[in-house]
């Protein structure tokens, strides 16, 4: 995480913690335009399935935010590149929002933009 800003490294840490706390497949965190952060994990019930990123964006929306600055998603080691759907961030926050993709160890795999 050395090449990430401190704020983006914090998102990875929050996403890792959300994932570890629940032993979920994914953890995600988003930072809103005011600098507040929201962390979430995958929800996989019989009747509801949400990715961690979808839930983190929904939590931000429910808090009344007007925009997002960045996001991070932590997935299981060995998860396929490109498996994270960043459309939820794009639809809410627009183009060119960085989404950090990291492994469970915190190692950054990629940074994609919406």
KOLGU-331774 format. One line per field, with one value per residue (C-alpha): residue number from 1; residue in three letters; chain; x, y, z. Coordinates in nm, 3 decimals. Layout:
num = (NUM  ...) $
residu = (ALA  ...) $
chaine = (A  ...) $
east = (X  ...) $
north = (Y  ...) $
up = (Z  ...) $
This chain:
num = (1  2  3  4  5  6  7  8  9  10  11  12  13  14  15  16  17  18  19  20  21  22  23  24  25  26  27  28  29  30  31  32  33  34  35  36  37  38  39  40  41  42  43  44  45  46  47  48  49  50  51  52  53  54  55  56  57  58  59  60  61  62  63  64  65  66  67  68  69  70  71  72  73  74  75  76  77  78  79  80  81  82  83  84  85  86  87  88  89  90  91  92  93  94  95  96  97  98  99  100  101  102  103  104  105  106  107  108  109  110  111  112  113  114) $
residu = (UNK  UNK  UNK  UNK  UNK  UNK  UNK  UNK  UNK  UNK  UNK  UNK  UNK  UNK  UNK  UNK  UNK  UNK  UNK  UNK  UNK  UNK  UNK  UNK  UNK  UNK  UNK  UNK  UNK  UNK  UNK  UNK  UNK  UNK  UNK  UNK  UNK  UNK  UNK  UNK  UNK  UNK  UNK  UNK  UNK  UNK  UNK  UNK  UNK  UNK  UNK  UNK  UNK  UNK  UNK  UNK  UNK  UNK  UNK  UNK  UNK  UNK  UNK  UNK  UNK  UNK  UNK  UNK  UNK  UNK  UNK  UNK  UNK  UNK  UNK  UNK  UNK  UNK  UNK  UNK  UNK  UNK  UNK  UNK  UNK  UNK  UNK  UNK  UNK  UNK  UNK  UNK  UNK  UNK  UNK  UNK  UNK  UNK  UNK  UNK  UNK  UNK  UNK  UNK  UNK  UNK  UNK  UNK  UNK  UNK  UNK  UNK  UNK  UNK) $
chaine = (A  A  A  A  A  A  A  A  A  A  A  A  A  A  A  A  A  A  A  A  A  A  A  A  A  A  A  A  A  A  A  A  A  A  A  A  A  A  A  A  A  A  A  A  A  A  A  A  A  A  A  A  A  A  A  A  A  A  A  A  A  A  A  A  A  A  A  A  A  A  A  A  A  A  A  A  A  A  A  A  A  A  A  A  A  A  A  A  A  A  A  A  A  A  A  A  A  A  A  A  A  A  A  A  A  A  A  A  A  A  A  A  A  A) $
east = (0.000  0.305  0.205  -0.145  -0.228  -0.292  -0.664  -0.680  -0.472  -0.728  -1.005  -0.817  -0.772  -1.142  -1.243  -1.008  -1.154  -1.514  -1.429  -1.238  -1.504  -1.769  -1.550  -1.717  -1.596  -1.545  -1.501  -1.537  -1.510  -1.598  -1.504  -1.762  -1.698  -1.687  -1.418  -1.646  -1.600  -1.839  -1.732  -1.933  -1.905  -2.073  -2.431  -2.523  -2.859  -3.113  -3.324  -3.073  -2.730  -2.526  -2.161  -1.961  -1.922  -2.297  -2.365  -2.096  -2.240  -2.593  -2.479  -2.328  -2.647  -2.859  -2.648  -2.733  -2.397  -2.380  -2.076  -1.787  -1.413  -1.278  -1.349  -1.162  -1.256  -1.075  -1.139  -1.020  -0.669  -0.684  -1.004  -1.013  -0.904  -1.202  -1.444  -1.537  -1.820  -1.754  -2.074  -2.246  -1.980  -1.995  -2.376  -2.373  -2.049  -1.966  -1.652  -1.289  -1.347  -1.056  -1.143  -0.854  -0.864  -0.670  -0.610  -0.698  -0.339  -0.381  -0.160  -0.295  -0.371  -0.490  -0.652  -0.932  -1.134  -1.505) $
north = (0.000  0.227  0.395  0.482  0.807  0.779  0.829  0.547  0.317  0.383  0.264  -0.062  -0.106  -0.044  -0.287  -0.554  -0.506  -0.533  -0.852  -1.005  -0.914  -1.115  -1.363  -1.243  -1.294  -0.921  -0.607  -0.258  0.100  0.431  0.789  1.058  1.410  1.534  1.280  1.045  0.673  0.381  0.016  -0.294  -0.662  -0.899  -0.994  -1.343  -1.458  -1.686  -1.385  -1.100  -1.076  -0.758  -0.704  -0.525  -0.227  -0.207  -0.206  0.053  0.287  0.224  0.313  0.637  0.718  0.645  0.899  1.167  1.210  1.403  1.234  0.992  1.055  0.699  0.336  0.018  -0.348  -0.633  -0.979  -1.328  -1.408  -1.556  -1.373  -1.297  -0.955  -0.761  -0.955  -0.636  -0.447  -0.076  0.033  0.113  0.377  0.508  0.539  0.736  0.932  0.961  0.904  0.892  0.782  0.558  0.211  0.030  -0.348  -0.532  -0.882  -0.994  -0.927  -0.562  -0.597  -0.371  -0.560  -0.264  0.077  0.114  0.423  0.444) $
up = (0.000  -0.008  -0.336  -0.208  -0.036  0.337  0.274  0.018  0.239  0.514  0.280  0.222  0.598  0.662  0.386  0.525  0.872  0.750  0.563  0.855  1.110  0.926  0.736  0.417  0.063  0.011  0.213  0.074  0.189  0.025  0.110  0.047  -0.076  0.286  0.384  0.580  0.526  0.507  0.526  0.443  0.359  0.118  0.205  0.085  0.217  0.056  -0.046  -0.072  -0.232  -0.230  -0.306  -0.042  -0.275  -0.340  0.034  0.111  -0.155  -0.023  0.330  0.202  0.011  0.318  0.508  0.253  0.081  -0.243  -0.398  -0.354  -0.380  -0.376  -0.296  -0.210  -0.242  -0.071  -0.211  -0.138  -0.244  -0.591  -0.690  -1.060  -1.179  -1.306  -1.086  -0.901  -1.065  -1.016  -1.192  -0.862  -0.794  -1.151  -1.147  -0.824  -0.835  -1.204  -1.405  -1.295  -0.933  -0.821  -0.691  -0.523  -0.566  -0.297  -0.167  0.183  0.284  0.188  -0.119  -0.393  -0.717  -0.920  -0.914  -1.166  -1.242  -1.303) $
